C-alpha cells in the first residue's frame, strides 16, 4: 500500500492506470495537472513516478529538515493550488513552534505560520520538469496535496546552483 493510500482514499485502479500512461507520455509534466486531470491526489501521482525520482522523509523530521533548508541561502518557495502557483525567492527563516504552528519570521520575503502538524509526508523530488532537471523538497498534507515546495534555484543560464544541488544530494543521504 502506498503512503498516498494510507493518507487518503485509494485512487481507483483505472485512474492510476491513466496517471501512469500520462506520466509515460510526458514524464516531465506538472504533477498537479496530472492529478487534477485524473481526479487523484498530487501525492498519488508523485508516487506513480519512478522510485529513483523521489525519496520519502518521515514527517516527524519536519523541523530538522526545515532547519537544514534554512542554511541554503536563497531558495525558490512555491505554493501550488488549483487557483495559483505562488513563487517566492528568499531564504527560509529558522522557525519555532508556538500556538500550534511552526512560526517563521526574519529578513526574508518568506514568512508566516505553517501548520506543521498537518504535514504527513515529505518527499525529496529529483525529476525533469519541462526537459530540465529539477530538485525540490515537497511537504504533503493528509489529503495527499502539497502544502508547499522548496526548490533548488537556478542561475542566470537556467542551470541548477551547484552548491544547492550538493546540499540536496546530502539530504538524500542524511535524511533517508
C-alpha positions as CSV (number, residue, x, y, z in Angstrom):
1,X,0.0,0.0,0.0
2,X,1.4,3.4,-0.9
3,X,1.6,6.3,1.5
4,X,-1.0,8.2,-0.6
5,X,-3.4,5.3,0.1
6,X,-2.9,5.5,3.8
7,X,-3.4,9.2,3.9
8,X,-6.5,9.5,1.6
9,X,-8.9,7.1,0.0
10,X,-7.2,5.0,-2.6
11,X,-7.4,6.2,-6.2
12,X,-9.4,3.9,-8.5
13,X,-7.1,1.5,-10.3
14,X,-8.4,2.7,-13.6
15,X,-7.5,6.3,-12.7
16,X,-4.0,5.2,-11.7
17,X,-3.5,3.4,-15.0
18,X,-4.3,6.6,-16.8
19,X,-1.9,8.5,-14.5
20,X,0.9,6.1,-15.3
21,X,0.1,6.4,-19.0
22,X,0.1,10.2,-18.8
23,X,3.5,10.1,-17.0
24,X,4.9,7.7,-19.6
25,X,3.7,10.1,-22.4
26,X,5.1,13.2,-20.7
27,X,7.5,12.2,-17.9
28,X,8.4,15.8,-17.2
29,X,4.8,17.1,-16.9
30,X,3.3,19.0,-14.0
31,X,2.3,16.5,-11.2
32,X,-0.6,18.7,-10.0
33,X,-2.0,19.0,-13.6
34,X,-1.9,15.2,-14.0
35,X,-3.6,14.8,-10.6
36,X,-6.4,17.2,-11.5
37,X,-6.9,15.7,-14.9
38,X,-7.4,12.2,-13.4
39,X,-9.1,13.0,-10.2
40,X,-6.4,11.7,-7.8
41,X,-4.2,13.4,-5.2
42,X,-0.9,15.0,-6.1
43,X,0.8,12.5,-3.8
44,X,-0.7,9.6,-5.7
45,X,0.7,11.0,-8.9
46,X,4.1,11.6,-7.3
47,X,4.2,8.0,-6.0
48,X,3.5,6.8,-9.6
49,X,6.7,8.3,-10.8
50,X,9.8,6.1,-11.0
51,X,11.2,5.4,-7.5
52,X,14.6,6.9,-8.3
53,X,12.8,10.3,-8.7
54,X,11.5,10.5,-5.2
55,X,12.7,9.7,-1.6
56,X,10.4,9.8,1.4
57,X,11.3,11.6,4.6
58,X,9.2,11.0,7.7
59,X,7.0,14.0,8.5
60,X,8.4,13.8,12.1
61,X,11.7,15.2,10.6
62,X,9.9,18.5,9.6
63,X,11.8,20.8,12.0
64,X,15.2,19.2,11.5
65,X,14.7,19.3,7.7
66,X,13.5,22.9,7.8
67,X,16.5,24.0,9.8
68,X,18.8,22.4,7.3
69,X,16.9,24.1,4.4
70,X,17.3,27.4,6.3
71,X,21.1,27.2,5.7
72,X,20.8,27.0,1.9
73,X,20.6,30.8,1.2
74,X,18.0,32.0,-1.3
75,X,15.7,29.2,-2.5
76,X,12.5,29.1,-4.6
77,X,9.5,28.6,-2.3
78,X,6.3,27.5,-4.2
79,X,2.7,27.1,-3.1
80,X,0.7,25.4,-5.9
81,X,-3.1,25.3,-5.6
82,X,-5.7,24.9,-8.3
83,X,-6.0,28.7,-8.3
84,X,-2.5,30.0,-8.0
85,X,1.2,29.0,-8.4
86,X,2.8,31.4,-6.0
87,X,6.6,31.6,-6.3
88,X,8.8,33.5,-3.9
89,X,12.6,33.7,-3.8
90,X,14.2,34.1,-0.4
91,X,15.9,32.4,2.4
92,X,14.0,30.2,4.8
93,X,14.0,31.7,8.3
94,X,14.6,29.4,11.2
95,X,11.3,28.9,13.0
96,X,9.9,27.8,16.3
97,X,6.8,26.1,17.4
98,X,4.0,28.0,19.1
99,X,0.2,28.1,19.2
100,X,0.0,25.0,17.0
101,X,2.2,26.5,14.2
102,X,5.8,26.5,13.1
103,X,6.3,30.2,13.0
104,X,8.9,31.7,10.6
105,X,9.9,35.3,10.6
106,X,13.0,37.2,9.6
107,X,14.6,39.4,6.9
108,X,13.1,37.3,4.1
109,X,10.0,37.7,1.9
110,X,9.2,34.1,3.1
111,X,7.5,34.2,6.5
112,X,4.3,33.2,8.3
113,X,2.9,30.3,10.1
114,X,2.9,26.7,9.0
115,X,0.6,24.1,10.5
116,X,3.5,21.6,10.7
117,X,1.2,19.0,12.3
118,X,-0.7,18.8,9.1
119,X,2.4,17.6,7.3
120,X,2.0,13.9,6.8
121,X,4.8,13.2,4.3
122,X,7.9,14.9,2.9
123,X,9.5,13.9,-0.4
124,X,12.8,14.8,-2.0
125,X,11.9,15.0,-5.7
126,X,14.5,14.9,-8.4
127,X,12.9,14.7,-11.8
128,X,12.8,16.5,-15.1
129,X,10.4,19.5,-15.5
130,X,10.0,20.8,-19.0
131,X,13.1,19.0,-20.1
132,X,15.4,20.1,-17.3
133,X,16.5,18.6,-14.1
134,X,14.5,19.9,-11.1
135,X,15.2,19.3,-7.4
136,X,12.7,20.0,-4.7
137,X,11.6,19.2,-1.2
138,X,7.8,18.8,-1.1
139,X,5.7,18.8,2.0
140,X,2.3,17.0,1.8
141,X,-0.8,17.1,4.0
142,X,-3.2,14.3,5.0
143,X,-5.3,14.7,1.8
144,X,-2.1,14.0,-0.3
145,X,-1.8,17.6,-1.5
146,X,1.3,19.7,-1.5
147,X,1.4,22.2,1.3
148,X,4.4,23.9,-0.2
149,X,7.6,23.1,-2.0
150,X,11.2,24.3,-1.7
151,X,13.2,24.2,-4.9
152,X,16.9,24.3,-5.7
153,X,17.4,27.7,-7.5
154,X,18.7,28.3,-11.0
155,X,21.4,30.7,-12.1
156,X,21.1,33.2,-15.0
157,X,21.8,30.5,-17.5
158,X,18.9,28.4,-16.0
159,X,21.3,25.8,-14.6
160,X,20.7,24.5,-11.1
161,X,23.0,26.1,-8.5
162,X,25.8,23.6,-7.8
163,X,26.1,24.3,-4.1
164,X,22.4,23.8,-3.6
165,X,22.4,20.6,-5.7
166,X,25.2,19.3,-3.4
167,X,23.1,20.1,-0.3
168,X,20.1,18.4,-1.9
169,X,22.1,15.3,-2.6
170,X,23.3,15.4,1.1
171,X,19.6,15.4,2.2
172,X,19.2,12.1,0.3
173,X,22.0,10.7,2.4
174,X,21.4,12.4,5.7
175,X,17.6,12.2,5.9
176,X,16.9,8.8,4.4
